[in-house]
Each structure stands twice: as structure tokens, then as C-alpha cells.
């Protein structure tokens, strides 16, 4: 696959728009499922179960999505991602309150697995398009990937707020129908108006090619796993349930207020994270003049990241007065440092790969990303149920320390 400059910007805009619409529903769906089932009495571990297959299927999808895109083209995988998310939303509308807890958990796990496939097909397609469509001028690749990733996270943050608001105003099923309708319109518009600029598939691409032989890509992927494990250990179950425990009195009105406040915080966190990520090229200008300098910066920032959840865990363990505002401020600071880490990783994976292997290397990299989310999801419910907020944040800090050791091994890459 080669660079295709004609209509490249238009294709980039079309792909980004479709990705925004998808991530809006992805964030909203996560909050809908988490808060709806928490009010039904699900424990933190049971809530974590609801997202396990989502992350497992993300791993499987990312491992194969790069090969699928290389074989059938990025348009095909983008359309498939949007279509599968619509099916997942419609399937969840069939969930019945009369079902047993076991039946409900199994059904939602399966549907969330389908949503996980959809999410990572869309993500891999969009991120690979940046490598193929970005101009060759100095710094353009970092700017384009930072804009796509940062804006995506801002939109996903709005999705968290949207999901919590829809649940409070429309209820579970009507919210799902509304999102399915909007995403269906997005898929139709993308299919009808997608400009040329994205390459088609290449026959004869072997599936075994998805496994990278580039040591730097493998090590970066391993570091990525611990980075996202660090975040999701507190993000997926622990913090939303902690906030619910201090914000709601258990009444219907109390639940609505708690839903809105939790959704607002999660939205603010993701939006701020996305804004910092999009601004990373300016904020890190002196640290990213070369790939080697960027790898050093990545090691520095994840080291700083580990200190934040460790400090918050200590505050929770000691039961300091004013714990909630301390946690809120600390997690916002975590978001800033995490965003810079993530932006550096997103640039490095594209810098380490080449045009011929871009979809497969990015697929492998995001498989590790999904593995980190899976680890974080499991540990979020488990650590919170065992030791509350202090154990949840302490576990996140431990994962960040491991990620720091892994990232220190990154050096100037060899040619793939």
C-alpha cells in the first residue's frame, strides 16, 4: 500500500467523522450498561464480568483486523465496525427484566463482545488511515494522529455524559434505540459520500504476518498493555461505584442525580484527556524532535504517572478528610499525564512501522491495548470488592511501575 495524496484530506475527514459517531455511542453504551446494572444490584465483580468479553474480543479483533484490512481494504473494516455496533445496540434492547441474573450477565457479555469487535475494527481502520493519508512534511504524522486520537477521546467523553443523561431521561431501552438510529444514519452517509483516498485490499497477505518481528513494536505494545491496565483498573468499575456510594441515597431521584454527576465527571475526564492528547505536539515539542527523544519522554512520563494513583491510594487508606475532592483533583492530574503518555505511544507505533505493514502492526499494538483494558477491567472489580478504593488505586500504581520498567527498554528503532 502506498501513500495516496489525492483526496487524502477529504478521506481523513470522512473517516474521522465516522469514528466520532462510533465513539459517541461506545462511551454512552458503557455508562448505560454500568449504571443500569449497578442499580439492579450487581456487585463490582459482576459489573466487571459484563465487560470481560468486550475486551477479550477486542484482543482477538485487533490481532485479525490488521490482516482483514490488508486483505479487504480499510473501507470494508470501517463499515463492518459501524454495522456491528448497530447490531449490538439493537440486540441489547431485547434484554428483559424478567431474566435471571445469570442469563442477563451471559447475554450482556455476549453483546458487549460484539461491541468490542465493532470498536476495534473502527479504531484500527481510523488509526491506519492516518499513516496512509498524512502528508510527508516534518511533524505532520504526529499532528494528524494527535488530532484524531484527542478528538476521539473528547467525543467519547461526551458519550459518557450522553449515556448517563439518556438513562436518566429516556430509560435503558429507548436510549439504545435512539443510538442505533443515529449510528445507522452515520453508516449510510459514510457509505454514500466516502471520497477516494483509502487503498483497497491486497490478495495473498498471510495471517501469520500480523505478528511483528520488530523488537521496538513488540516492546511498545507490551508497555501499552500496562499503561491502559493502569487506567482501567480505577476507571471501569472502581471510581464510578465509589462515586455512586457517596452521591446517591438509593432513591430514584438520588440515582438520577448520581448518574448525572458520575457521567459528568467521566465525560470531563475523557474530554480533558482528549484535549491534552490533541495538544501533545505543542506541549511536547522539545521532547519529540527525534524518535529517540520521544522514547525517552515516554519513559519519563509513565514514571511520573505511577506517583499519582500511589498518592491517592495512600490518601484513601488513611481516610483523609475531603477525600472526594482529593480523588477528583488527583484523577484529573492523572488524565493530563496519561494523555501525554498515550500521545507519545500513538506517535511511536506509527513511527516504528512502515506503510506496507501499517494495518498489521497497528492491529497487533491495539491487541496489546485491549489486553491492558482486559487486565484493568478484571482488576477494577476485583480490587475494589476486596479492598475498596485504596486497593483499586494501589493496584493501578503497581501496573504503572511495571509499565515504566518496560518503557525504559525502548531505544532508537532498527529499520523494520
C-alpha positions as CSV (number, residue, x, y, z in Angstrom):
1,X,0.0,0.0,0.0
2,X,1.4,3.4,-0.9
3,X,0.7,7.0,0.0
4,X,-2.3,8.4,-1.9
5,X,-2.3,12.2,-1.8
6,X,-5.4,12.8,-3.9
7,X,-8.4,13.5,-1.8
8,X,-6.4,12.4,1.2
9,X,-7.7,15.2,3.5
10,X,-11.3,14.6,2.5
11,X,-10.9,10.9,3.2
12,X,-9.3,11.7,6.5
13,X,-12.2,13.9,7.5
14,X,-14.8,11.3,6.4
15,X,-13.0,8.6,8.5
16,X,-12.7,10.8,11.5
17,X,-16.4,11.8,11.3
18,X,-17.5,8.2,11.2
19,X,-15.1,7.4,14.1
20,X,-16.5,10.2,16.2
21,X,-20.1,8.9,15.7
22,X,-19.0,5.4,16.7
23,X,-17.1,6.6,19.8
24,X,-20.1,8.7,20.9
25,X,-22.2,5.5,21.1
26,X,-19.3,3.5,22.6
27,X,-18.9,5.8,25.5
28,X,-22.7,6.2,26.0
29,X,-23.2,2.4,25.9
30,X,-20.6,1.8,28.6
31,X,-22.3,4.2,31.0
32,X,-25.7,2.8,30.2
33,X,-24.7,-0.7,31.0
34,X,-22.6,0.1,34.1
35,X,-25.1,2.4,35.8
36,X,-28.2,0.4,34.8
37,X,-26.9,-2.9,36.1
38,X,-25.4,-1.3,39.2
39,X,-28.9,-0.1,40.1
40,X,-30.2,-3.6,39.6
41,X,-27.9,-4.7,42.4
42,X,-24.9,-6.2,40.5
43,X,-21.7,-6.4,42.6
44,X,-18.4,-4.8,41.4
45,X,-17.1,-8.1,40.2
46,X,-20.4,-8.9,38.3
47,X,-20.1,-5.5,36.7
48,X,-16.6,-6.2,35.6
49,X,-17.8,-9.5,34.1
50,X,-20.1,-7.5,31.8
51,X,-17.1,-6.0,30.1
52,X,-14.7,-9.0,30.0
53,X,-15.8,-10.4,26.6
54,X,-15.8,-6.9,25.2
55,X,-12.1,-6.7,26.0
56,X,-11.3,-10.3,25.0
57,X,-13.0,-9.8,21.6
58,X,-11.0,-6.6,21.3
59,X,-7.8,-8.6,21.6
60,X,-9.0,-11.2,19.0
61,X,-10.3,-8.5,16.7
62,X,-7.1,-6.4,16.8
63,X,-5.0,-9.5,16.0
64,X,-7.1,-10.2,12.9
65,X,-8.3,-6.7,11.9
66,X,-4.9,-5.7,10.6
67,X,-4.9,-8.7,8.3
68,X,-8.5,-8.1,7.3
69,X,-7.8,-4.5,6.4
70,X,-4.7,-5.5,4.4
71,X,-6.7,-8.2,2.6
72,X,-10.0,-6.4,2.0
73,X,-9.3,-2.7,2.5
74,X,-9.8,-0.1,5.2
75,X,-13.3,0.9,3.9
76,X,-14.6,-2.6,4.5
77,X,-13.3,-2.9,8.1
78,X,-14.7,0.6,8.9
79,X,-18.1,-0.2,7.5
80,X,-18.1,-3.6,9.3
81,X,-17.3,-1.9,12.6
82,X,-20.2,0.6,12.3
83,X,-22.6,-2.1,11.3
84,X,-21.7,-4.5,14.1
85,X,-22.2,-1.7,16.7
86,X,-25.7,-1.1,15.4
87,X,-26.5,-4.8,15.7
88,X,-25.1,-4.8,19.3
89,X,-27.3,-1.8,20.3
90,X,-30.4,-3.4,18.8
91,X,-29.6,-6.7,20.5
92,X,-29.5,-5.1,23.9
93,X,-33.0,-3.7,23.5
94,X,-34.2,-7.4,23.8
95,X,-32.9,-7.7,27.4
96,X,-35.8,-8.4,29.7
97,X,-36.1,-7.5,33.4
98,X,-37.7,-11.0,34.0
99,X,-34.5,-12.8,33.1
100,X,-32.3,-14.2,35.9
101,X,-29.1,-12.6,36.9
102,X,-27.1,-15.3,35.2
103,X,-29.0,-15.1,32.0
104,X,-28.7,-11.3,32.0
105,X,-24.9,-11.4,32.6
106,X,-24.3,-14.0,29.9
107,X,-26.4,-12.2,27.3
108,X,-24.9,-8.8,28.0
109,X,-21.4,-10.3,28.0
110,X,-22.1,-11.7,24.5
111,X,-23.5,-8.5,23.1
112,X,-20.6,-6.5,24.7
113,X,-18.3,-8.9,22.9
114,X,-19.9,-8.0,19.6
115,X,-19.5,-4.3,20.5
116,X,-15.8,-5.0,21.3
117,X,-15.3,-6.4,17.8
118,X,-17.0,-3.3,16.3
119,X,-14.9,-0.8,18.4
120,X,-11.6,-2.3,17.4
121,X,-12.4,-2.7,13.7
122,X,-13.3,1.0,13.7
123,X,-10.3,2.1,15.7
124,X,-7.8,0.1,13.6
125,X,-9.3,1.5,10.4
126,X,-9.1,5.1,11.5
127,X,-5.6,4.9,13.0
128,X,-4.2,3.1,9.9
129,X,-5.8,5.7,7.7
130,X,-3.6,8.4,9.4
131,X,-0.4,6.7,8.4
132,X,-1.6,6.3,4.8
133,X,-3.1,9.7,4.3
134,X,-0.9,12.1,6.3
135,X,1.4,14.4,4.2
136,X,5.1,13.7,4.3
137,X,6.1,17.1,5.7
138,X,8.0,17.1,9.0
139,X,5.8,16.7,12.1
140,X,2.6,16.1,10.1
141,X,2.2,12.5,11.3
142,X,2.4,13.4,15.0
143,X,-0.1,16.3,14.4
144,X,-2.6,14.2,12.5
145,X,-2.6,11.2,14.9
146,X,-2.8,13.6,17.9
147,X,-5.8,15.3,16.4
148,X,-7.6,12.1,15.6
149,X,-6.9,10.4,18.9
150,X,-7.5,13.5,21.0
151,X,-10.8,14.4,19.3
152,X,-11.9,10.8,19.6
153,X,-11.4,10.8,23.3
154,X,-13.2,14.1,23.7
155,X,-16.2,12.7,21.8
156,X,-16.1,9.5,23.8
157,X,-16.2,11.7,26.9
158,X,-19.4,13.4,25.6
159,X,-20.7,9.8,25.1
160,X,-20.2,9.1,28.9
161,X,-22.3,12.2,29.7
162,X,-24.8,11.3,27.0
163,X,-25.2,7.7,28.2
164,X,-25.8,8.8,31.8
165,X,-28.3,11.5,30.7
166,X,-30.2,9.3,28.3
167,X,-30.5,6.6,31.1
168,X,-31.9,9.2,33.5
169,X,-34.3,10.8,30.9
170,X,-35.3,8.1,28.5
171,X,-34.5,4.9,30.2
172,X,-32.4,1.9,29.1
173,X,-34.2,0.6,26.0
174,X,-35.3,3.9,24.4
175,X,-31.7,5.1,24.8
176,X,-30.4,2.1,22.8
177,X,-33.0,2.6,20.0
178,X,-32.0,6.2,19.7
179,X,-28.3,5.5,19.4
180,X,-28.9,2.7,16.9
181,X,-30.9,5.1,14.7
182,X,-28.2,7.8,14.8
183,X,-25.4,5.3,14.0
184,X,-27.4,3.8,11.2
185,X,-27.7,7.3,9.6
186,X,-23.9,7.7,10.0
187,X,-23.1,4.4,8.3
188,X,-25.4,5.3,5.4
189,X,-23.8,8.7,5.0
190,X,-20.3,7.3,5.2
191,X,-21.0,4.7,2.6
192,X,-22.6,7.1,0.2
193,X,-20.2,10.0,0.5
194,X,-16.8,8.5,1.3
195,X,-14.3,10.1,-1.1
196,X,-11.5,8.1,-2.7
197,X,-8.2,8.0,-0.9
198,X,-8.2,4.8,1.1
199,X,-6.5,1.8,-0.5
200,X,-8.2,-1.5,-1.3
201,X,-7.1,-4.9,-0.2
202,X,-4.1,-6.9,-1.4
203,X,-4.5,-10.6,-2.3
204,X,-2.2,-13.1,-0.9
205,X,-1.5,-11.4,2.5
206,X,-0.8,-14.2,5.1
207,X,-2.4,-14.1,8.5
208,X,1.0,-15.0,10.1
209,X,2.2,-11.6,9.0
210,X,0.3,-9.9,11.8
211,X,3.0,-10.9,14.3
212,X,5.6,-8.2,14.2
213,X,9.3,-9.1,14.1
214,X,10.2,-5.6,15.1
215,X,11.5,-5.6,18.7
216,X,10.5,-2.0,19.3
217,X,6.9,-2.6,18.2
218,X,6.7,-5.6,20.5
219,X,8.1,-3.8,23.5
220,X,6.0,-0.7,22.8
221,X,2.9,-2.9,22.6
222,X,3.9,-4.5,26.0
223,X,4.3,-1.1,27.5
224,X,0.9,-0.1,26.1
225,X,-0.7,-3.0,27.8
226,X,0.4,-1.8,31.3
227,X,-0.4,1.8,30.5
228,X,-4.1,1.1,29.8
229,X,-4.2,-1.5,32.5
230,X,-3.2,1.3,34.9
231,X,-6.1,3.5,33.8
232,X,-8.9,0.9,33.6
233,X,-8.1,-0.6,37.0
234,X,-9.7,2.5,38.5
235,X,-11.7,3.8,35.6
236,X,-14.0,0.9,34.6
237,X,-15.7,-0.1,37.9
238,X,-13.9,1.2,41.0
239,X,-14.3,5.0,40.6
240,X,-17.9,5.1,39.2
241,X,-19.1,2.8,42.1
242,X,-17.1,4.8,44.7
243,X,-18.7,8.0,43.5
244,X,-22.2,6.4,43.4
245,X,-21.7,5.2,47.0
246,X,-21.1,8.8,48.2
247,X,-23.5,10.6,45.8
248,X,-26.7,8.6,45.9
249,X,-29.1,7.9,48.8
250,X,-30.6,5.0,46.9
251,X,-33.9,6.8,45.9
252,X,-34.9,7.3,42.3
253,X,-34.2,11.0,42.5
254,X,-30.9,10.3,44.2
255,X,-30.0,7.8,41.5
256,X,-30.8,10.3,38.7
257,X,-28.6,13.0,40.4
258,X,-25.8,10.5,40.9
259,X,-26.0,9.3,37.3
260,X,-25.7,12.9,36.0
261,X,-22.8,13.7,38.3
262,X,-20.9,10.5,37.6
263,X,-21.5,10.9,33.9
264,X,-20.3,14.5,34.0
265,X,-17.1,13.6,35.8
266,X,-16.3,10.7,33.4
267,X,-17.1,13.0,30.5
268,X,-15.0,15.8,31.8
269,X,-12.1,13.4,32.4
270,X,-12.2,12.0,28.9
271,X,-12.8,15.3,27.2
272,X,-9.8,16.9,29.1
273,X,-7.7,13.8,28.3
274,X,-8.6,14.2,24.6
275,X,-7.8,17.9,24.6
276,X,-4.4,17.3,26.2
277,X,-3.7,14.5,23.7
278,X,-4.7,16.7,20.7
279,X,-2.3,19.4,22.1
280,X,0.6,17.0,22.7
281,X,2.6,18.0,19.6
282,X,2.8,21.6,21.1
283,X,3.2,20.6,24.7
284,X,5.9,18.0,23.9
285,X,7.6,19.9,21.1
286,X,11.1,19.8,22.6
287,X,10.7,16.2,23.7
288,X,9.8,14.8,20.3
289,X,12.3,16.2,17.8
290,X,13.6,12.6,17.2
291,X,12.2,9.2,17.7
292,X,14.9,8.5,20.3
293,X,14.0,11.6,22.2
294,X,10.3,10.5,22.1
295,X,11.1,7.1,23.6
296,X,13.0,8.9,26.5
297,X,10.0,11.2,27.0
298,X,7.6,8.1,27.1
299,X,9.7,6.6,29.9
300,X,9.8,9.8,31.9
301,X,6.0,10.4,31.7
302,X,4.9,6.9,32.8
303,X,7.3,7.2,35.7
304,X,5.5,10.3,36.8
305,X,2.1,8.7,36.1
306,X,2.8,6.0,38.7
307,X,3.1,8.5,41.5
308,X,-0.5,9.8,41.2
309,X,-2.5,6.6,41.9
310,X,0.0,5.7,44.6
311,X,-0.6,9.0,46.4
312,X,-4.3,8.7,46.0
313,X,-4.3,5.1,47.3
314,X,-2.4,6.3,50.4
315,X,-4.9,9.1,51.0
316,X,-7.8,6.6,50.7
317,X,-6.1,4.2,53.0
318,X,-5.5,6.9,55.6
319,X,-9.1,8.1,55.3
320,X,-8.1,11.7,54.9
321,X,-10.8,14.3,55.3
322,X,-12.1,15.7,52.0
323,X,-11.2,12.5,50.2
324,X,-13.7,13.0,47.3
325,X,-12.2,16.4,46.1
326,X,-8.7,15.0,46.6
327,X,-9.6,12.0,44.4
328,X,-11.2,14.2,41.8
329,X,-8.2,16.5,41.6
330,X,-5.8,13.6,41.5
331,X,-7.6,11.8,38.7
332,X,-7.7,15.0,36.6
333,X,-3.9,15.3,37.1
334,X,-3.7,11.6,36.2
335,X,-5.6,12.3,33.0
336,X,-3.1,15.0,31.9
337,X,-0.1,12.8,32.4
338,X,-1.8,9.8,30.9
339,X,-2.8,11.7,27.8
340,X,0.8,12.7,27.1
341,X,1.9,9.1,27.6
342,X,-0.8,7.9,25.2
343,X,0.0,10.5,22.6
344,X,3.7,9.5,22.6
345,X,2.7,5.9,22.2
346,X,0.3,6.7,19.3
347,X,3.1,8.5,17.5
348,X,5.8,5.9,18.2
349,X,3.8,3.0,16.8
350,X,3.3,4.9,13.5
351,X,7.0,5.9,13.5
352,X,8.2,2.3,14.2
353,X,6.1,0.7,11.4
354,X,6.1,1.2,7.6
355,X,3.4,1.7,5.0
356,X,3.5,-1.9,3.9
357,X,2.8,-3.3,7.5
358,X,0.8,-0.4,9.0
359,X,-2.5,-2.2,9.4
360,X,-1.0,-5.3,10.8
361,X,1.4,-3.6,13.2
362,X,-1.3,-1.3,14.5
363,X,-3.7,-4.3,14.9
364,X,-1.0,-6.1,17.0
365,X,-0.4,-2.9,19.0
366,X,-4.1,-2.4,19.7
367,X,-4.4,-6.1,20.7
368,X,-2.0,-5.3,23.5
369,X,-4.0,-2.2,24.2
370,X,-7.1,-4.4,24.6
371,X,-5.2,-6.8,26.8
372,X,-4.4,-4.0,29.1
373,X,-8.0,-2.9,29.2
374,X,-9.0,-6.6,30.0
375,X,-6.5,-6.8,32.8
376,X,-7.6,-3.4,34.1
377,X,-11.3,-4.4,33.9
378,X,-10.8,-7.6,35.9
379,X,-8.6,-5.9,38.5
380,X,-11.0,-2.9,38.8
381,X,-13.9,-5.0,40.0
382,X,-11.8,-7.5,42.0
383,X,-9.5,-5.0,43.8
384,X,-12.5,-2.7,44.7
385,X,-14.5,-5.6,46.1
386,X,-11.6,-6.8,48.1
387,X,-10.1,-3.6,49.4
388,X,-12.2,-0.7,48.3
389,X,-10.8,2.5,46.7
390,X,-7.4,2.2,48.3
391,X,-6.8,-1.3,46.9
392,X,-8.1,-0.2,43.5
393,X,-5.7,2.8,43.2
394,X,-2.8,0.9,44.7
395,X,-3.2,-1.8,42.0
396,X,-3.2,0.8,39.3
397,X,0.0,2.3,40.7
398,X,1.7,-1.1,40.6
399,X,0.8,-1.6,37.0
400,X,2.2,1.8,36.1
401,X,5.5,0.9,37.8
402,X,5.8,-2.3,35.7
403,X,5.0,-0.2,32.6
404,X,7.8,2.2,33.5
405,X,10.3,-0.7,33.6
406,X,9.1,-2.0,30.2
407,X,9.2,1.5,28.6
408,X,12.8,2.1,29.7
409,X,13.9,-0.6,27.3
410,X,12.8,1.4,24.2
411,X,15.7,2.6,22.1
412,X,16.2,4.0,18.7
413,X,14.4,1.5,16.4
414,X,16.0,-0.5,13.7
415,X,14.5,-0.5,10.2
416,X,11.7,-3.0,10.1
